């Protein structure tokens, strides 16, 4: 969904992805079949936008030990 969300954005010309295997690349290519589904809910996905940098930037997160 994330890849298709980026591709559905008219302000983005190109998308670069990283892969760690041929299977991963194949999965990403296969996901492109769902771009029309993402385009259909694109405006709803935009409503999830978060602007608060305390939330979206990990460097602003409090350091806590994970058990």
PDB file of N, CA, C and O in Angstrom, chain B, residues numbered from 101:
ATOM      1  N   UNK B 101       0.820  -1.176   0.000  1.00  0.00           N
ATOM      2  CA  UNK B 101       0.000   0.000   0.000  1.00  0.00           C
ATOM      3  C   UNK B 101       0.876   1.256   0.000  1.00  0.00           C
ATOM      4  O   UNK B 101       0.582   2.222  -0.704  1.00  0.00           O
ATOM      5  N   UNK B 102       1.942   1.237   0.784  1.00  0.00           N
ATOM      6  CA  UNK B 102       2.799   2.424   0.873  1.00  0.00           C
ATOM      7  C   UNK B 102       3.438   2.764  -0.471  1.00  0.00           C
ATOM      8  O   UNK B 102       3.500   3.930  -0.861  1.00  0.00           O
ATOM      9  N   UNK B 103       3.905   1.754  -1.162  1.00  0.00           N
ATOM     10  CA  UNK B 103       4.503   1.978  -2.479  1.00  0.00           C
ATOM     11  C   UNK B 103       3.468   2.562  -3.430  1.00  0.00           C
ATOM     12  O   UNK B 103       3.752   3.531  -4.135  1.00  0.00           O
ATOM     13  N   UNK B 104       2.293   1.994  -3.457  1.00  0.00           N
ATOM     14  CA  UNK B 104       1.243   2.487  -4.347  1.00  0.00           C
ATOM     15  C   UNK B 104       0.762   3.879  -3.936  1.00  0.00           C
ATOM     16  O   UNK B 104       0.393   4.684  -4.791  1.00  0.00           O
ATOM     17  N   UNK B 105       0.765   4.168  -2.634  1.00  0.00           N
ATOM     18  CA  UNK B 105       0.396   5.503  -2.163  1.00  0.00           C
ATOM     19  C   UNK B 105       1.372   6.532  -2.728  1.00  0.00           C
ATOM     20  O   UNK B 105       0.954   7.589  -3.200  1.00  0.00           O
ATOM     21  N   UNK B 106       2.657   6.231  -2.681  1.00  0.00           N
ATOM     22  CA  UNK B 106       3.664   7.139  -3.239  1.00  0.00           C
ATOM     23  C   UNK B 106       3.487   7.281  -4.748  1.00  0.00           C
ATOM     24  O   UNK B 106       3.576   8.387  -5.282  1.00  0.00           O
ATOM     25  N   UNK B 107       3.242   6.183  -5.427  1.00  0.00           N
ATOM     26  CA  UNK B 107       3.071   6.222  -6.883  1.00  0.00           C
ATOM     27  C   UNK B 107       1.798   6.948  -7.301  1.00  0.00           C
ATOM     28  O   UNK B 107       1.737   7.503  -8.397  1.00  0.00           O
ATOM     29  N   UNK B 108       0.785   6.951  -6.443  1.00  0.00           N
ATOM     30  CA  UNK B 108      -0.475   7.630  -6.761  1.00  0.00           C
ATOM     31  C   UNK B 108      -0.389   9.133  -6.547  1.00  0.00           C
ATOM     32  O   UNK B 108      -1.264   9.875  -6.993  1.00  0.00           O
ATOM     33  N   UNK B 109       0.660   9.587  -5.867  1.00  0.00           N
ATOM     34  CA  UNK B 109       0.835  11.009  -5.605  1.00  0.00           C
ATOM     35  C   UNK B 109       1.339  11.693  -6.873  1.00  0.00           C
ATOM     36  O   UNK B 109       2.421  11.381  -7.370  1.00  0.00           O
ATOM     37  N   UNK B 110       0.553  12.618  -7.382  1.00  0.00           N
ATOM     38  CA  UNK B 110       0.903  13.296  -8.638  1.00  0.00           C
ATOM     39  C   UNK B 110       2.126  14.195  -8.509  1.00  0.00           C
ATOM     40  O   UNK B 110       2.693  14.608  -9.520  1.00  0.00           O
ATOM     41  N   UNK B 111       2.540  14.503  -7.288  1.00  0.00           N
ATOM     42  CA  UNK B 111       3.718  15.345  -7.067  1.00  0.00           C
ATOM     43  C   UNK B 111       5.015  14.541  -7.043  1.00  0.00           C
ATOM     44  O   UNK B 111       6.102  15.115  -6.983  1.00  0.00           O
ATOM     45  N   UNK B 112       4.904  13.226  -7.089  1.00  0.00           N
ATOM     46  CA  UNK B 112       6.081  12.355  -7.073  1.00  0.00           C
ATOM     47  C   UNK B 112       6.303  11.790  -8.466  1.00  0.00           C
ATOM     48  O   UNK B 112       5.421  11.149  -9.039  1.00  0.00           O
ATOM     49  N   UNK B 113       7.494  12.037  -9.005  1.00  0.00           N
ATOM     50  CA  UNK B 113       7.830  11.575 -10.356  1.00  0.00           C
ATOM     51  C   UNK B 113       8.420  10.167 -10.376  1.00  0.00           C
ATOM     52  O   UNK B 113       8.151   9.385 -11.288  1.00  0.00           O
ATOM     53  N   UNK B 114       9.219   9.855  -9.371  1.00  0.00           N
ATOM     54  CA  UNK B 114       9.911   8.567  -9.327  1.00  0.00           C
ATOM     55  C   UNK B 114       9.906   8.058  -7.895  1.00  0.00           C
ATOM     56  O   UNK B 114       9.844   8.840  -6.946  1.00  0.00           O
ATOM     57  N   UNK B 115       9.970   6.748  -7.750  1.00  0.00           N
ATOM     58  CA  UNK B 115      10.046   6.117  -6.436  1.00  0.00           C
ATOM     59  C   UNK B 115      11.216   5.147  -6.465  1.00  0.00           C
ATOM     60  O   UNK B 115      11.340   4.342  -7.387  1.00  0.00           O
ATOM     61  N   UNK B 116      12.064   5.225  -5.464  1.00  0.00           N
ATOM     62  CA  UNK B 116      13.189   4.311  -5.326  1.00  0.00           C
ATOM     63  C   UNK B 116      12.896   3.402  -4.142  1.00  0.00           C
ATOM     64  O   UNK B 116      12.558   3.872  -3.056  1.00  0.00           O
ATOM     65  N   UNK B 117      13.028   2.108  -4.358  1.00  0.00           N
ATOM     66  CA  UNK B 117      12.793   1.153  -3.275  1.00  0.00           C
ATOM     67  C   UNK B 117      14.047   0.314  -3.066  1.00  0.00           C
ATOM     68  O   UNK B 117      14.849   0.137  -3.984  1.00  0.00           O
ATOM     69  N   UNK B 118      14.205  -0.190  -1.871  1.00  0.00           N
ATOM     70  CA  UNK B 118      15.286  -1.117  -1.575  1.00  0.00           C
ATOM     71  C   UNK B 118      14.706  -2.509  -1.428  1.00  0.00           C
ATOM     72  O   UNK B 118      13.578  -2.678  -0.964  1.00  0.00           O
ATOM     73  N   UNK B 119      15.465  -3.481  -1.817  1.00  0.00           N
ATOM     74  CA  UNK B 119      15.034  -4.875  -1.674  1.00  0.00           C
ATOM     75  C   UNK B 119      16.188  -5.685  -1.109  1.00  0.00           C
ATOM     76  O   UNK B 119      17.354  -5.322  -1.264  1.00  0.00           O
ATOM     77  N   UNK B 120      15.847  -6.790  -0.450  1.00  0.00           N
ATOM     78  CA  UNK B 120      16.895  -7.642   0.104  1.00  0.00           C
ATOM     79  C   UNK B 120      16.926  -9.035  -0.523  1.00  0.00           C
ATOM     80  O   UNK B 120      17.730  -9.886  -0.144  1.00  0.00           O
ATOM     81  N   UNK B 121      16.037  -9.247  -1.485  1.00  0.00           N
ATOM     82  CA  UNK B 121      16.032 -10.541  -2.176  1.00  0.00           C
ATOM     83  C   UNK B 121      15.196 -10.423  -3.450  1.00  0.00           C
ATOM     84  O   UNK B 121      14.448  -9.462  -3.629  1.00  0.00           O
ATOM     85  N   UNK B 122      15.333 -11.398  -4.315  1.00  0.00           N
ATOM     86  CA  UNK B 122      14.510 -11.429  -5.521  1.00  0.00           C
ATOM     87  C   UNK B 122      13.036 -11.603  -5.164  1.00  0.00           C
ATOM     88  O   UNK B 122      12.159 -11.065  -5.839  1.00  0.00           O
ATOM     89  N   UNK B 123      12.773 -12.352  -4.110  1.00  0.00           N
ATOM     90  CA  UNK B 123      11.393 -12.544  -3.661  1.00  0.00           C
ATOM     91  C   UNK B 123      10.792 -11.218  -3.212  1.00  0.00           C
ATOM     92  O   UNK B 123       9.643 -10.911  -3.528  1.00  0.00           O
ATOM     93  N   UNK B 124      11.568 -10.439  -2.477  1.00  0.00           N
ATOM     94  CA  UNK B 124      11.116  -9.126  -2.027  1.00  0.00           C
ATOM     95  C   UNK B 124      10.826  -8.218  -3.221  1.00  0.00           C
ATOM     96  O   UNK B 124       9.814  -7.516  -3.235  1.00  0.00           O
ATOM     97  N   UNK B 125      11.702  -8.228  -4.217  1.00  0.00           N
ATOM     98  CA  UNK B 125      11.487  -7.440  -5.431  1.00  0.00           C
ATOM     99  C   UNK B 125      10.226  -7.908  -6.142  1.00  0.00           C
ATOM    100  O   UNK B 125       9.415  -7.092  -6.580  1.00  0.00           O
ATOM    101  N   UNK B 126      10.062  -9.211  -6.256  1.00  0.00           N
ATOM    102  CA  UNK B 126       8.884  -9.781  -6.910  1.00  0.00           C
ATOM    103  C   UNK B 126       7.602  -9.373  -6.177  1.00  0.00           C
ATOM    104  O   UNK B 126       6.605  -9.030  -6.813  1.00  0.00           O
ATOM    105  N   UNK B 127       7.628  -9.409  -4.855  1.00  0.00           N
ATOM    106  CA  UNK B 127       6.462  -8.990  -4.063  1.00  0.00           C
ATOM    107  C   UNK B 127       6.122  -7.521  -4.310  1.00  0.00           C
ATOM    108  O   UNK B 127       4.952  -7.161  -4.438  1.00  0.00           O
ATOM    109  N   UNK B 128       7.148  -6.680  -4.376  1.00  0.00           N
ATOM    110  CA  UNK B 128       6.913  -5.258  -4.644  1.00  0.00           C
ATOM    111  C   UNK B 128       6.320  -5.045  -6.036  1.00  0.00           C
ATOM    112  O   UNK B 128       5.410  -4.234  -6.208  1.00  0.00           O
ATOM    113  N   UNK B 129       6.825  -5.762  -7.011  1.00  0.00           N
ATOM    114  CA  UNK B 129       6.302  -5.638  -8.374  1.00  0.00           C
ATOM    115  C   UNK B 129       4.848  -6.121  -8.429  1.00  0.00           C
ATOM    116  O   UNK B 129       4.007  -5.492  -9.071  1.00  0.00           O
ATOM    117  N   UNK B 130       4.557  -7.237  -7.755  1.00  0.00           N
ATOM    118  CA  UNK B 130       3.191  -7.759  -7.739  1.00  0.00           C
ATOM    119  C   UNK B 130       2.225  -6.790  -7.057  1.00  0.00           C
ATOM    120  O   UNK B 130       1.052  -6.721  -7.424  1.00  0.00           O
ATOM    121  N   UNK B 131       2.712  -6.046  -6.071  1.00  0.00           N
ATOM    122  CA  UNK B 131       1.842  -5.108  -5.353  1.00  0.00           C
ATOM    123  C   UNK B 131       1.349  -3.982  -6.260  1.00  0.00           C
ATOM    124  O   UNK B 131       0.349  -3.330  -5.958  1.00  0.00           O
ATOM    125  N   UNK B 132       2.041  -3.756  -7.357  1.00  0.00           N
ATOM    126  CA  UNK B 132       1.628  -2.690  -8.285  1.00  0.00           C
ATOM    127  C   UNK B 132       0.265  -2.969  -8.905  1.00  0.00           C
ATOM    128  O   UNK B 132      -0.380  -2.058  -9.424  1.00  0.00           O
ATOM    129  N   UNK B 133      -0.177  -4.222  -8.855  1.00  0.00           N
ATOM    130  CA  UNK B 133      -1.507  -4.567  -9.365  1.00  0.00           C
ATOM    131  C   UNK B 133      -2.615  -3.876  -8.565  1.00  0.00           C
ATOM    132  O   UNK B 133      -3.736  -3.722  -9.050  1.00  0.00           O
ATOM    133  N   UNK B 134      -2.294  -3.468  -7.350  1.00  0.00           N
ATOM    134  CA  UNK B 134      -3.296  -2.880  -6.462  1.00  0.00           C
ATOM    135  C   UNK B 134      -3.342  -1.351  -6.512  1.00  0.00           C
ATOM    136  O   UNK B 134      -4.010  -0.731  -5.684  1.00  0.00           O
ATOM    137  N   UNK B 135      -2.655  -0.745  -7.452  1.00  0.00           N
ATOM    138  CA  UNK B 135      -2.597   0.723  -7.480  1.00  0.00           C
ATOM    139  C   UNK B 135      -3.986   1.343  -7.636  1.00  0.00           C
ATOM    140  O   UNK B 135      -4.250   2.396  -7.056  1.00  0.00           O
ATOM    141  N   UNK B 136      -4.876   0.718  -8.403  1.00  0.00           N
ATOM    142  CA  UNK B 136      -6.214   1.290  -8.573  1.00  0.00           C
ATOM    143  C   UNK B 136      -7.000   1.271  -7.262  1.00  0.00           C
ATOM    144  O   UNK B 136      -7.803   2.168  -7.006  1.00  0.00           O
ATOM    145  N   UNK B 137      -6.769   0.250  -6.431  1.00  0.00           N
ATOM    146  CA  UNK B 137      -7.420   0.205  -5.121  1.00  0.00           C
ATOM    147  C   UNK B 137      -6.950   1.374  -4.261  1.00  0.00           C
ATOM    148  O   UNK B 137      -7.750   2.026  -3.590  1.00  0.00           O
ATOM    149  N   UNK B 138      -5.651   1.630  -4.290  1.00  0.00           N
ATOM    150  CA  UNK B 138      -5.096   2.731  -3.491  1.00  0.00           C
ATOM    151  C   UNK B 138      -5.575   4.071  -4.038  1.00  0.00           C
ATOM    152  O   UNK B 138      -5.902   4.974  -3.267  1.00  0.00           O
ATOM    153  N   UNK B 139      -5.618   4.206  -5.341  1.00  0.00           N
ATOM    154  CA  UNK B 139      -6.126   5.458  -5.926  1.00  0.00           C
ATOM    155  C   UNK B 139      -7.567   5.700  -5.483  1.00  0.00           C
ATOM    156  O   UNK B 139      -7.982   6.845  -5.303  1.00  0.00           O
ATOM    157  N   UNK B 140      -8.324   4.625  -5.309  1.00  0.00           N
ATOM    158  CA  UNK B 140      -9.716   4.747  -4.896  1.00  0.00           C
ATOM    159  C   UNK B 140      -9.888   5.249  -3.469  1.00  0.00           C
ATOM    160  O   UNK B 140     -10.924   5.821  -3.132  1.00  0.00           O
ATOM    161  N   UNK B 141      -8.875   5.036  -2.628  1.00  0.00           N
ATOM    162  CA  UNK B 141      -8.964   5.497  -1.235  1.00  0.00           C
ATOM    163  C   UNK B 141      -7.902   6.550  -0.916  1.00  0.00           C
ATOM    164  O   UNK B 141      -7.661   6.858   0.251  1.00  0.00           O
ATOM    165  N   UNK B 142      -7.274   7.096  -1.946  1.00  0.00           N
ATOM    166  CA  UNK B 142      -6.171   8.043  -1.761  1.00  0.00           C
ATOM    167  C   UNK B 142      -6.563   9.220  -0.869  1.00  0.00           C
ATOM    168  O   UNK B 142      -5.810   9.581   0.036  1.00  0.00           O
ATOM    169  N   UNK B 143      -7.719   9.817  -1.109  1.00  0.00           N
ATOM    170  CA  UNK B 143      -8.123  10.979  -0.308  1.00  0.00           C
ATOM    171  C   UNK B 143      -8.337  10.587   1.153  1.00  0.00           C
ATOM    172  O   UNK B 143      -8.049  11.377   2.052  1.00  0.00           O
ATOM    173  N   UNK B 144      -8.836   9.382   1.399  1.00  0.00           N
ATOM    174  CA  UNK B 144      -9.007   8.901   2.778  1.00  0.00           C
ATOM    175  C   UNK B 144      -7.644   8.700   3.447  1.00  0.00           C
ATOM    176  O   UNK B 144      -7.477   9.008   4.627  1.00  0.00           O
ATOM    177  N   UNK B 145      -6.678   8.186   2.695  1.00  0.00           N
ATOM    178  CA  UNK B 145      -5.342   7.995   3.240  1.00  0.00           C
ATOM    179  C   UNK B 145      -4.694   9.330   3.585  1.00  0.00           C
ATOM    180  O   UNK B 145      -3.970   9.429   4.576  1.00  0.00           O
ATOM    181  N   UNK B 146      -4.945  10.348   2.783  1.00  0.00           N
ATOM    182  CA  UNK B 146      -4.389  11.675   3.070  1.00  0.00           C
ATOM    183  C   UNK B 146      -4.908  12.224   4.395  1.00  0.00           C
ATOM    184  O   UNK B 146      -4.225  13.017   5.043  1.00  0.00           O
ATOM    185  N   UNK B 147      -6.096  11.817   4.801  1.00  0.00           N
ATOM    186  CA  UNK B 147      -6.661  12.271   6.073  1.00  0.00           C
ATOM    187  C   UNK B 147      -5.857  11.744   7.262  1.00  0.00           C
ATOM    188  O   UNK B 147      -5.995  12.263   8.370  1.00  0.00           O
ATOM    189  N   UNK B 148      -5.030  10.737   7.057  1.00  0.00           N
ATOM    190  CA  UNK B 148      -4.215  10.168   8.129  1.00  0.00           C
ATOM    191  C   UNK B 148      -2.920  10.952   8.349  1.00  0.00           C
ATOM    192  O   UNK B 148      -2.120  10.592   9.212  1.00  0.00           O
ATOM    193  N   UNK B 149      -2.712  12.001   7.591  1.00  0.00           N
ATOM    194  CA  UNK B 149      -1.493  12.795   7.659  1.00  0.00           C
ATOM    195  C   UNK B 149      -1.267  13.326   9.074  1.00  0.00           C
ATOM    196  O   UNK B 149      -2.196  13.787   9.737  1.00  0.00           O
ATOM    197  N   UNK B 150      -0.018  13.252   9.518  1.00  0.00           N
ATOM    198  CA  UNK B 150       0.372  13.757  10.834  1.00  0.00           C
ATOM    199  C   UNK B 150       1.475  14.797  10.631  1.00  0.00           C
ATOM    200  O   UNK B 150       2.460  14.527   9.944  1.00  0.00           O
ATOM    201  N   UNK B 151       1.317  15.967  11.216  1.00  0.00           N
ATOM    202  CA  UNK B 151       2.309  17.032  11.074  1.00  0.00           C
ATOM    203  C   UNK B 151       3.168  17.230  12.313  1.00  0.00           C
ATOM    204  O   UNK B 151       4.189  17.914  12.247  1.00  0.00           O
ATOM    205  N   UNK B 152       2.781  16.652  13.428  1.00  0.00           N
ATOM    206  CA  UNK B 152       3.500  16.855  14.681  1.00  0.00           C
ATOM    207  C   UNK B 152       4.843  16.127  14.640  1.00  0.00           C
ATOM    208  O   UNK B 152       4.894  14.897  14.636  1.00  0.00           O
ATOM    209  N   UNK B 153       5.931  16.906  14.608  1.00  0.00           N
ATOM    210  CA  UNK B 153       7.268  16.314  14.511  1.00  0.00           C
ATOM    211  C   UNK B 153       7.647  15.515  15.751  1.00  0.00           C
ATOM    212  O   UNK B 153       8.555  14.686  15.692  1.00  0.00           O
ATOM    213  N   UNK B 154       6.970  15.748  16.876  1.00  0.00           N
ATOM    214  CA  UNK B 154       7.233  14.948  18.073  1.00  0.00           C
ATOM    215  C   UNK B 154       6.778  13.508  17.856  1.00  0.00           C
ATOM    216  O   UNK B 154       7.257  12.590  18.521  1.00  0.00           O
ATOM    217  N   UNK B 155       5.859  13.322  16.932  1.00  0.00           N
ATOM    218  CA  UNK B 155       5.339  11.989  16.637  1.00  0.00           C
ATOM    219  C   UNK B 155       6.044  11.355  15.443  1.00  0.00           C
ATOM    220  O   UNK B 155       6.365  10.167  15.483  1.00  0.00           O
ATOM    221  N   UNK B 156       6.292  12.119  14.384  1.00  0.00           N
ATOM    222  CA  UNK B 156       6.785  11.510  13.142  1.00  0.00           C
ATOM    223  C   UNK B 156       8.303  11.383  13.056  1.00  0.00           C
ATOM    224  O   UNK B 156       8.806  10.630  12.222  1.00  0.00           O
ATOM    225  N   UNK B 157       9.035  12.096  13.891  1.00  0.00           N
ATOM    226  CA  UNK B 157      10.496  12.013  13.838  1.00  0.00           C
ATOM    227  C   UNK B 157      11.024  11.196  15.021  1.00  0.00           C
ATOM    228  O   UNK B 157      10.920  11.628  16.169  1.00  0.00           O
ATOM    229  N   UNK B 158      11.588  10.021  14.743  1.00  0.00           N
ATOM    230  CA  UNK B 158      12.074   9.165  15.830  1.00  0.00           C
ATOM    231  C   UNK B 158      13.071   9.849  16.760  1.00  0.00           C
ATOM    232  O   UNK B 158      13.136   9.511  17.941  1.00  0.00           O
ATOM    233  N   UNK B 159      13.844  10.798  16.257  1.00  0.00           N
ATOM    234  CA  UNK B 159      14.814  11.466  17.117  1.00  0.00           C
ATOM    235  C   UNK B 159      14.139  12.275  18.223  1.00  0.00           C
ATOM    236  O   UNK B 159      14.783  12.630  19.211  1.00  0.00           O
ATOM    237  N   UNK B 160      12.867  12.565  18.066  1.00  0.00           N
ATOM    238  CA  UNK B 160      12.126  13.291  19.088  1.00  0.00           C
ATOM    239  C   UNK B 160      11.419  12.378  20.089  1.00  0.00           C
ATOM    240  O   UNK B 160      10.821  12.855  21.053  1.00  0.00           O
ATOM    241  N   UNK B 161      11.487  11.082  19.864  1.00  0.00           N
ATOM    242  CA  UNK B 161      10.835  10.150  20.763  1.00  0.00           C
ATOM    243  C   UNK B 161      11.667  10.010  22.029  1.00  0.00           C
ATOM    244  O   UNK B 161      12.896  10.063  21.985  1.00  0.00           O
ATOM    245  N   UNK B 162      10.998   9.834  23.138  1.00  0.00           N
ATOM    246  CA  UNK B 162      11.706   9.609  24.381  1.00  0.00           C
ATOM    247  C   UNK B 162      12.376   8.244  24.333  1.00  0.00           C
ATOM    248  O   UNK B 162      11.804   7.271  23.843  1.00  0.00           O
ATOM    249  N   UNK B 163      13.592   8.192  24.848  1.00  0.00           N
ATOM    250  CA  UNK B 163      14.299   6.907  24.906  1.00  0.00           C
ATOM    251  C   UNK B 163      13.746   6.101  26.060  1.00  0.00           C
ATOM    252  O   UNK B 163      13.746   6.544  27.208  1.00  0.00           O
ATOM    253  N   UNK B 164      13.281   4.927  25.741  1.00  0.00           N
ATOM    254  CA  UNK B 164      12.770   4.022  26.754  1.00  0.00           C
ATOM    255  C   UNK B 164      13.375   2.649  26.512  1.00  0.00           C
ATOM    256  O   UNK B 164      13.554   2.221  25.372  1.00  0.00           O
ATOM    257  N   UNK B 165      13.680   1.980  27.590  1.00  0.00           N
ATOM    258  CA  UNK B 165      14.198   0.617  27.450  1.00  0.00           C
ATOM    259  C   UNK B 165      13.068  -0.316  27.066  1.00  0.00           C
ATOM    260  O   UNK B 165      11.975  -0.261  27.629  1.00  0.00           O
ATOM    261  N   UNK B 166      13.342  -1.153  26.121  1.00  0.00           N
ATOM    262  CA  UNK B 166      12.378  -2.188  25.737  1.00  0.00           C
ATOM    263  C   UNK B 166      12.745  -3.458  26.458  1.00  0.00           C
ATOM    264  O   UNK B 166      13.903  -3.876  26.439  1.00  0.00           O
ATOM    265  N   UNK B 167      11.794  -4.065  27.082  1.00  0.00           N
ATOM    266  CA  UNK B 167      12.058  -5.308  27.822  1.00  0.00           C
ATOM    267  C   UNK B 167      11.871  -6.505  26.940  1.00  0.00           C
ATOM    268  O   UNK B 167      12.049  -7.637  27.390  1.00  0.00           O
TER     269      UNK B 167
END
